[in-house]
Amino acid sequence: MRRTRPLVLLTVLALLASLGAVAPPVVRAATVGFTILHTNDFHGQLEASGSNPGMARVATIVNDVRTAVGAGNVLLVDAGDEMQGSLLSNLQHGAPTIATYNAMGYAVATFGNHEFDWGQANLADRTTQATYPYVTANIVKNDTGNCATAGWTKPDFADSPYDVQTVNGVKVAFIGTHGVGKTTLCYELAAALKKRDVTVELVREMARECPLPINRETTLPAQAWILHSQIAWELAAASRAQVVVCDRAALDNYCYLKRAGDGSAWEQALCELARGWTPTYDVLVKVPIVHRPTFDGVRDTDIAFQHEIEDLITQTLAAWCVPHVALEADARERWAATVLDAILPVLRPQELLFPEANGGASA
């Protein structure tokens, strides 16, 4: 999930003096303070359980902050994945969670992938129930029957692309966005497997944790750090769950290694490690380039670099004769189903705990 960040606009006033007049002294504007509290990935955990604190404790913290700085100086927002995940919330398809959010005084929220677990009709019921707006700037109606040519009509379950809140005299804009690439696919797969009573751990993209240079400026030490961390995290995750879903694979790391390498024995050893680890994946999925990359604080936006890595991955898959699932760029709405078709014969999980809902939105 992306977390929305507030956009604060400040106006600079120019002081104009008439000819021959003495300009008044410049007075520094007073500092305006306010607090933004946000939650995400709540997953309907209304009651305290294990590491989940429950909403009563969360509400206590929120109210303590409101008391400390003034309720009018606090905005409470949510970045998605609110409802699905507990028996109490699931039995009524999220209604208890939204009722709790209303009581807590949320100001605005956006969607996570799990908001769609019970279909768009139910989601529209929940957003209608909410006393706060739901915003999304890049989920639209599939009004042409083809995601590639869909227009910009907002879906019925959303209020608007953005919402402007005024707090302590300052206007703060919240823009809702929803990812549609490999990370979103990972979460979709995890959700689908959990519905089949399969325990899942997600290993996120290690490069985002790396303290050394990445992307075009990466180095051999940086790629060594990423590769060893990737393998260590996968091993730890495998000890806790039946299935480990990885945002990246060691094969990706190999391609960055080849680009940054110097032909040294160290590089060769790292490449052999990446190649030796690749057969440990039961299913490898090649996600195509769909859109031009956008900057998110970490991602490299150079399209030539993106295609260079894409070509290296394609060449490596062929050279190593790696079986894999190649997804089609123009079939985004079928990606999760395609990967599930490859995974389920290996797992043989039980039948769905909750029936799949029909219908989908284009993002």
C-alpha positions in Angstrom: 0.0 0.0 0.0 1.1 3.4 -0.7 0.7 5.8 2.0 -0.6 9.1 1.0 1.4 12.1 2.0 -0.2 15.5 2.8 0.4 18.3 0.3 0.7 21.6 2.2 0.5 24.7 0.2 2.0 27.9 1.7 1.4 31.3 0.2 4.2 33.9 0.3 2.9 37.5 0.6 4.9 40.3 -1.0 4.9 43.6 0.8 4.5 46.5 -1.6 5.6 50.0 -0.6 4.5 53.2 -2.3 7.1 55.5 -3.8 9.0 57.3 -1.0 7.3 55.3 1.8 9.2 53.4 4.4 8.6 49.7 4.2 7.2 48.1 7.4 9.4 45.6 9.1 9.1 42.0 7.9 7.2 39.9 10.5 8.0 36.2 10.5 4.8 34.1 10.1 3.8 32.1 13.1 4.5 28.4 12.9 1.3 26.3 12.4 1.3 22.9 13.9 -1.0 19.9 13.4 -0.8 16.1 13.7 -1.6 13.4 11.2 -2.3 9.9 12.6 -2.6 7.1 10.2 -3.4 3.4 10.3 -3.0 0.8 7.6 -3.4 -3.0 7.2 -5.8 -3.1 10.2 -7.5 -6.2 8.7 -10.6 -6.0 10.9 -8.7 -6.8 14.0 -11.2 -5.2 16.3 -10.4 -7.4 19.3 -7.0 -7.7 20.9 -5.3 -11.0 19.8 -1.7 -11.9 19.8 0.3 -9.1 18.4 -2.8 -7.2 17.3 -3.6 -4.6 19.9 -7.4 -4.3 19.1 -9.2 -1.1 18.2 -9.9 -0.1 21.8 -6.2 0.4 22.5 -5.7 2.2 19.2 -8.6 4.5 20.0 -7.1 5.2 23.4 -3.8 6.3 21.8 -5.7 8.5 19.3 -7.8 10.1 22.0 -4.7 10.7 24.1 -3.1 12.6 21.2 -6.3 14.6 20.6 -6.3 15.6 24.2 -2.6 16.6 24.2 -2.7 18.8 21.1 -6.3 19.6 20.7 -8.9 17.5 18.7 -9.1 20.2 16.1 -5.4 19.9 15.3 -5.5 16.1 14.5 -6.4 14.3 11.3 -6.9 10.5 11.5 -6.6 8.7 8.2 -6.3 5.1 6.9 -4.2 3.8 4.0 -6.2 0.6 3.2 -6.7 -3.1 4.0 -9.1 -2.2 6.8 -11.9 -4.8 6.9 -10.9 -8.3 5.8 -9.0 -10.6 8.2 -10.9 -11.4 11.4 -14.0 -13.6 12.1 -15.8 -10.6 13.7 -15.4 -8.4 10.6 -15.6 -11.1 8.0 -19.0 -12.5 9.0 -20.6 -9.1 8.2 -18.2 -8.3 5.3 -16.5 -5.4 7.0 -19.6 -3.6 8.5 -18.3 -3.8 12.1 -15.0 -2.3 11.1 -16.5 0.6 9.3 -18.9 1.3 12.2 -15.8 1.4 14.5 -13.9 3.8 12.1 -17.0 6.1 12.1 -17.1 6.1 15.9 -13.3 7.0 16.0 -13.8 10.0 13.7 -11.6 9.0 10.7 -11.2 11.9 8.3 -10.4 10.1 5.0 -9.2 6.7 3.8 -8.1 4.9 0.6 -8.3 1.3 -0.6 -6.0 -1.7 -0.2 -6.2 -4.8 -2.3 -8.3 -6.6 0.4 -11.1 -4.1 0.1 -12.1 -6.0 -3.0 -12.3 -9.4 -1.4 -16.1 -9.4 -1.2 -16.7 -7.7 -4.5 -17.5 -4.1 -5.6 -21.2 -4.2 -4.6 -20.2 -4.9 -1.0 -17.5 -2.4 -1.1 -20.0 0.3 -2.3 -22.2 -0.7 0.7 -19.2 -0.2 3.1 -18.1 3.2 1.6 -21.7 4.4 1.8 -21.8 3.3 5.4 -18.7 5.3 6.1 -19.1 8.8 7.4 -15.7 9.8 5.9 -14.7 9.9 2.2 -12.8 7.1 0.3 -10.4 8.5 -2.3 -8.6 6.9 -5.2 -6.9 8.6 -8.2 -6.1 5.5 -10.3 -8.9 3.0 -9.8 -11.4 3.6 -12.6 -14.4 1.9 -14.2 -13.7 -0.6 -16.9 -16.2 1.1 -19.1 -14.8 -0.2 -22.4 -14.4 -3.9 -21.5 -10.6 -3.5 -21.9 -8.4 -2.3 -19.1 -5.9 -0.8 -21.6 -8.5 1.6 -23.0 -10.6 2.3 -19.9 -11.4 5.9 -19.3 -11.2 8.0 -16.1 -14.7 7.5 -14.7 -14.4 6.9 -10.9 -15.9 3.7 -9.6 -19.2 3.8 -7.7 -17.5 2.7 -4.5 -15.2 5.8 -4.4 -16.0 9.4 -3.5 -13.3 11.2 -5.4 -9.6 11.1 -6.5 -8.6 13.3 -3.6 -9.9 15.1 -0.5 -8.9 18.4 1.0 -9.1 18.7 4.8 -8.6 21.9 6.8 -6.8 21.6 10.0 -5.7 24.5 12.2 -6.2 26.9 9.2 -4.1 24.8 6.8 -5.5 23.0 3.8 -4.1 19.4 3.5 -4.8 17.3 0.4 -4.9 13.5 0.5 -4.6 11.7 -2.8 -5.5 8.0 -3.0 -3.5 5.7 -5.2 -3.5 1.9 -5.6 -0.5 -0.1 -6.9 -1.1 -2.5 -9.8 2.3 -4.1 -10.4 4.1 -7.1 -8.9 3.8 -6.0 -5.3 0.0 -5.8 -5.6 0.1 -9.2 -7.3 2.0 -10.6 -4.3 -0.7 -9.4 -1.9 -3.5 -10.7 -4.2 -1.9 -14.1 -4.2 -1.4 -14.1 -0.4 -5.1 -13.2 0.1 -6.2 -15.9 -2.3 -4.1 -18.5 -0.5 -5.2 -17.5 2.9 -8.8 -18.0 1.8 -7.8 -21.6 1.2 -6.4 -21.9 4.8 -2.8 -21.8 3.6 -0.4 -19.9 5.8 1.6 -17.3 3.8 4.6 -15.1 4.5 5.6 -12.3 2.2 9.2 -11.4 1.6 9.3 -7.8 0.4 11.8 -6.2 -2.0 15.2 -6.3 -0.3 16.7 -3.5 -2.3 14.4 -1.1 -0.5 16.1 -2.0 2.8 19.7 -1.8 1.4 22.0 0.8 3.1 24.2 0.8 0.0 23.7 2.3 -3.5 21.0 0.6 -5.7 19.5 1.0 -9.2 21.9 2.4 -11.8 24.4 3.4 -9.1 24.5 0.0 -7.4 27.8 -1.7 -6.5 29.0 -5.3 -6.0 28.9 -4.9 -2.2 25.3 -3.6 -2.4 24.2 -6.6 -4.5 26.0 -8.9 -2.1 24.1 -7.4 0.8 20.8 -7.8 -1.1 21.4 -11.4 -2.2 22.4 -12.6 1.2 19.5 -10.8 2.9 17.1 -12.1 0.3 18.1 -15.7 1.0 18.1 -15.2 4.8 14.6 -13.7 4.8 13.3 -16.5 2.5 14.7 -19.1 4.9 13.2 -17.4 7.9 9.8 -17.0 6.2 9.8 -20.7 5.1 10.2 -21.7 8.8 6.9 -19.9 9.7 4.6 -20.6 6.7 3.5 -23.1 4.2 4.0 -20.7 1.3 6.5 -17.9 0.9 5.6 -15.2 -1.7 8.6 -13.1 -2.8 8.4 -9.7 -4.3 11.7 -10.4 -6.0 13.8 -13.6 -6.7 17.5 -14.3 -6.5 17.4 -14.3 -10.3 16.6 -10.6 -10.4 19.6 -10.0 -8.1 21.8 -11.9 -10.6 20.9 -9.5 -13.4 21.8 -6.5 -11.3 25.0 -8.3 -10.3 25.9 -8.8 -13.9 25.3 -5.2 -14.7 27.4 -3.9 -11.8 30.0 -6.6 -11.7 33.7 -6.2 -12.4 34.5 -9.8 -13.5 36.2 -10.6 -10.1 36.1 -14.0 -8.4 33.8 -12.4 -5.8 31.3 -11.6 -8.5 31.5 -15.1 -10.0 30.9 -16.6 -6.5 27.8 -14.4 -6.0 26.5 -15.2 -9.4 26.9 -18.9 -8.7 25.0 -18.5 -5.4 22.1 -16.8 -7.2 22.0 -19.5 -9.9 22.2 -22.2 -7.3 19.4 -20.7 -5.3 17.0 -20.3 -8.2 15.8 -24.0 -8.4 14.5 -23.6 -4.8 11.5 -21.6 -6.1 8.5 -23.9 -6.9 7.0 -21.3 -9.2 8.7 -18.3 -10.8 6.6 -15.6 -12.4 7.8 -13.0 -14.9 5.9 -9.8 -14.5 6.0 -7.7 -17.7 6.5 -3.9 -17.9 3.1 -2.3 -18.1 3.7 1.4 -17.4 6.5 3.8 -17.4 8.0 3.7 -13.9 7.1 6.5 -11.5 9.2 7.8 -8.7 8.2 6.5 -5.2 11.2 7.6 -3.2 13.3 4.5 -4.2 12.4 3.3 -7.7 14.6 4.3 -10.7 12.5 6.0 -13.3 14.9 5.6 -16.2 12.9 3.7 -18.9 16.1 2.5 -20.7 17.5 1.1 -17.4 14.2 -0.7 -16.8 14.2 -2.3 -20.2 17.9 -3.2 -19.8 17.1 -5.2 -16.7 14.0 -6.7 -18.3 16.1 -7.9 -21.2 18.7 -9.4 -18.9 16.0 -11.3 -17.0 14.6 -12.7 -20.2 18.0 -13.8 -21.4 18.9 -15.4 -18.1 15.6 -17.4 -17.9 16.4 -18.8 -21.4 20.1 -19.4 -20.7 19.4 -21.3 -17.4 16.3 -23.1 -18.9 14.2 -21.9 -15.9 10.5 -22.9 -16.0 8.4 -19.9 -15.3 5.0 -18.3 -15.8 5.1 -15.4 -18.2 2.3 -12.9 -17.6 0.8 -10.9 -20.4 0.9 -7.1 -20.2 -2.6 -6.6 -21.6 -4.2 -9.2 -19.2 -3.6 -7.5 -15.8 -7.0 -8.6 -14.6 -6.1 -12.2 -15.1 -2.6 -12.2 -13.5 -3.6 -13.5 -10.1 -5.8 -16.3 -11.5 -3.0 -17.3 -13.9 -0.5 -17.6 -11.1 -2.9 -19.5 -8.9 -3.5 -22.0 -11.6 0.2 -22.8 -11.5 0.5 -22.8 -7.7 -2.6 -24.8 -6.6 -1.7 -28.1 -8.2 1.5 -28.1 -6.1 -0.3 -27.2 -2.8 -3.6 -29.1 -3.1 -5.2 -26.8 -0.6 -8.7 -27.1 0.7 -11.7 -25.4 -0.9 -12.3 -21.7 -0.5 -13.3 -20.6 3.0 -15.1 -17.6 1.5 -16.5 -17.7 -2.1 -14.9 -15.5 -4.7 -17.0 -12.4 -5.7 -17.5 -11.6 -9.3 -16.6 -8.3 -10.9 -13.5 -6.2 -10.8 -12.3 -2.7 -11.3 -9.5 -1.5 -13.6 -6.6 0.3 -11.9 
